[in-house]
Amino acid sequence: MSLKEQITEDMKTAMRAKDSARLGTVRLLLSAMKQKEVDERVVLDDTAIIAIVDKLIKQRKDSVEAFTKADRADLADIEKAEMAVLSAYLPQRLDAEQVNAEVRTLAAALSAELGRALAAGDMGKLMGAAKAQLAGKAEMGQVSAAVKAALAG
């Protein structure tokens, strides 16, 4: 079963269970997916759906931070609940050591391809390769830190 089918089934289950909070979040996700399909005239695969889920979770994290600063715990709790529902659609995340190992492997491969040691100017190339390989498997902030560390050391 594809991720898109799973999300649709979860929406139907939430409707039957009259779980309005979960239903609203799943509908939000389906809406974002449909918007991307219409805008770009493509059929989304699981990787693209994971990218959308990542984006929605990042938005929720930013909202939680803003609501917490504004002393609005009630709104922050709603956003946290939505994050929990969305997180169920993400694959198992790599830990920091696994991300660092993947980035070091990519850096070695890129260095061999270029025929020289990597410099700070190669961050875009390495980040692009890392983004392609680790999309959905790791948080991009963590990947960026690992890329900077690999170029520094």
N, C-alpha and C positions, 0 to 999 in steps of 0.2 A: 504494500500500500504506500503510495507516495505521500509526501508530507502534506500536499494540498488536499488530498482525499482525507487524510487524518484530521486536518483542521475542520473540514466540512462536516465530518462525522461528529467531531467534538461539539460543533455548533448545534447539530441536531440533538445530541445528548443533553446539552445544557438547556435547550428549549423544552425537552420532555421533562427534565428535572426542575424546571422553572427556576434555574439558577441565573438570576438576572445579571449579577456581577460578572460571572464567567462568560455568559452569553454576550454581554456588551464588549468585553475584551476580544473575544474571538471574532465578533463581527467587525470590530475595528481593524483587526489583522487582515481579515478577508477583504475589507474595503481597500486597505493599503495595497494588497496584492493585486486586486482588480485594477486599481488606479495605475499601477506600474505596467500591467499588461496592456491597458488601453493606450497609455502615453507612448509606450515604446513598441506597440504592436508585436508583442512576443508572448509566448507561452512560458510561464516561469517554471524553472526546474527547482529541485530541492535547494541547491546552492543559492539561487537568487532569493528564495523564500527565507532562508536562514539569514541572508544579508538584511532583509526587511525586518525580520524579528530583532536582529541586533540593533538596527536603527531605532526601532520602537522602544527597546529596553533602554538604550542610551537616553532617549527623550524622557523616559520615566525617571531615570536616575537624576537627570538635571532638574526635573520637576520636584522630586523628593527633596533635593538639596535646597531649592528655592523655597518650598513650602516650610521646610524645617527652619530656615533663616527667618521666615516671616511668622514663625510660631503658629503655624496652621497644621497641627498634628493630624487633624481629621482628614485633610486633603492629602497629606503625605501617606497616610495609611491606605487610602484608595489607590494611590499610585503604586505603592509596594505590593498590594494585592494583584494589580494588573501585571506588574513585573513577574510575580510568581507564576501567573497563568502563561505569560509569554515564554518564560524560561523553560517550560516543559517542551517546547518545540525546538530547542537548541540541542545539538549533539553534546556528548561528553566533552568538556573543556580540557585542554592540556594545562598542566601546571607550569610554573615559571621555569623549572629546570628543563622540561621537555621543549618549551618554546625556545629557550636559549640554545639547546642542542640542535633543533631544526634550523635556527638562524645561522649558527656556526657552520652547519653543513651547506646551507645555501651560499654563505659567504665564501667558503672554500671552492665551491663549484663555479661561482661567478669570477673569483680570482683566477682560477685556471682558464676559464673561457676568455678573460681579458688578457691573460698572459702577464699579469703584474699584481702586486699587492693592492688591496683596496684602500682607497683614500676617502676622506670625508665627502668629496664630491660624488662618490658612488652611492650615496645614501638612497637616492631616488631609484636607482637600478635594483639595489638590494631590497628596498622596501617594497617595490613592485613585485619582485619574485616572492618575497615572504607573504605579501598580501594574497597573491594568487594561491599559494600552497596552504596557508593557514586560515583562510577565510572560513568563518564559522567554527573553527576549532579552538581559536584563542581570541582574546580581546585585543583589538588593534593597538590600544595604548601600551599594553604589555609587549606586543610585537615590536612596536617602535622603540621602546626602551632597550630591547634585546638587540635590535639593529644598531642603535647608537653604541651600545657596549661592544658589539662585534667590530665596529669600525674603529673604536678607540683602542681596542686591545689587540 
